Amino acid sequence: MRFETRAIHGGLDHDNHARAIVPPVYHSTVYELSEAGKQDDELLYSRLDNPNRRQWEALAASLEGGAGAAAFASGIAAATAVLQALDPGDHVIFPDDLYSGHRMMITGLMNRWNLHSSFVDATNANTIREAIRPETRLIWMETPSNPMLRITDIAAVCELARSRGLISCVDNTWPSPVNQRPLELGADLVMHSSTKYFGGHSDTLGGLVIAREENELMERIRFIQRLGGAVPSPQDCWMLARSTRTLAYRMRGHNAHGAELAAFLARHPKVGAVHYPGLSGHPGHETARRQMHGFGGMISFEVKGDASQTLKVVAGAALIRRATSLGGVESSWEHRLSTEGEGSKTPGNLIRFSVGLEHPDDLKEDLERALSVL
Ligand SMILES: *Cc1c(COP(=O)(O)O)cnc(C)c1O
């Protein structure tokens, strides 16, 4: 079956004894056991597993083309589980343009537990190769990166990882499996913040790890999910599965509006650089064309002004909401430097824009209004 069809029907055959077209939310935290005591595939306790999580994990795994998925309470919990599946003393290579909350989790939490990390320019596989040490275990990718939308060649880096016996993991939050499927390009693991495009309505937190193979590594990740306990509620799993039914169609809108507004901004006299991999002048455009099926709804752009003028632009819109996060049906944007705070290398005139599903002409008028403060 094709992606759109799997998105609508996937996962529903798990624990759906009543054959409901829309499955119920199982609020129960406990399940009655067999007289003979707990049997292998029996549900026991909702932290360990529950019907809504099984449905959501089966759906997500199917859309990424993975053997299985583990759902978490947030994207950062999913990323933490991948790193906790390694051993103290192991070394991980990360892109230097990594989601800032993830970077803080690594330096503020994982490094204290003796996980070593390097942050390198991931637009170049040679830079990654040079960063490999004897104790390196994993190469992390995030492409397009956040917030600069730099592109990593997923197939080339996965090939490098495999040749050196390393695990490859891609944070696929921004493109979603509609626009990019890293497991097909050779990655071992995909991580998601399902808070973003899977959820799509800015109302549910969630995270995922999806594995190409059910192996020992994935077993460890599931162990951390169940015993670490950063699990989504049955209600959250239900919400995320419900929203995912429309993912393919929402992404088509995000892709179309993203491309249209990136071109509009690139022509605008008050805008300098526009970072969008769909633009032919973007340094990663050729690689993005090879590995992406659409370029998404995220645009970062630099206005011709300083940080305080940029804050005025962000405040000058009537429709586009001033908020962090992304992937909602509503457009939002932020002055990224002030969100990232101290230590950020993001330019002070950069606006990170999550293009929503409003009519693009309304968005263009709003951009015109906001940029007129310059
Ligand atoms: C938001 C985000 C995360 C973190 O996910 P949460 O659901 O907020 O914990 C990780 N990676 C990327 C690329 C993100 O955009």
The ligand as an SDF file (V2000), in Angstrom:
LIG
                    3D

 15 15  0  0  0  0  0  0  0  0999 V2000
   11.4020   20.1650   18.6110 C   0  0  0  0  0  0  0  0  0  0  0  0
   12.5570   19.3730   18.1710 C   0  0  0  0  0  0  0  0  0  0  0  0
   13.1320   18.4190   19.0190 C   0  0  0  0  0  0  0  0  0  0  0  0
   12.6740   18.2140   20.4360 C   0  0  0  0  0  0  0  0  0  0  0  0
   11.4110   17.6560   20.5250 O   0  0  0  0  0  0  0  0  0  0  0  0
   10.3930   17.9210   21.7510 P   0  0  0  0  0  0  0  0  0  0  0  0
    9.1720   17.1950   21.3140 O   0  0  0  0  0  0  0  0  0  0  0  0
   10.2440   19.3950   21.8790 O   0  0  0  0  0  0  0  0  0  0  0  0
   11.0180   17.3260   22.9570 O   0  0  0  0  0  0  0  0  0  0  0  0
   14.1890   17.6710   18.5150 C   0  0  0  0  0  0  0  0  0  0  0  0
   14.6620   17.8630   17.2780 N   0  0  0  0  0  0  0  0  0  0  0  0
   14.1450   18.7870   16.4450 C   0  0  0  0  0  0  0  0  0  0  0  0
   14.7200   18.9360   15.0780 C   0  0  0  0  0  0  0  0  0  0  0  0
   13.0740   19.5650   16.8610 C   0  0  0  0  0  0  0  0  0  0  0  0
   12.5650   20.4970   16.0250 O   0  0  0  0  0  0  0  0  0  0  0  0
  1  2  1  0
  2  3  1  0
  2 14  2  0
  3  4  1  0
  3 10  2  0
  4  5  1  0
  5  6  1  0
  6  7  2  0
  6  8  1  0
  6  9  1  0
 10 11  1  0
 11 12  2  0
 12 13  1  0
 12 14  1  0
 14 15  1  0
M  END
$$$$
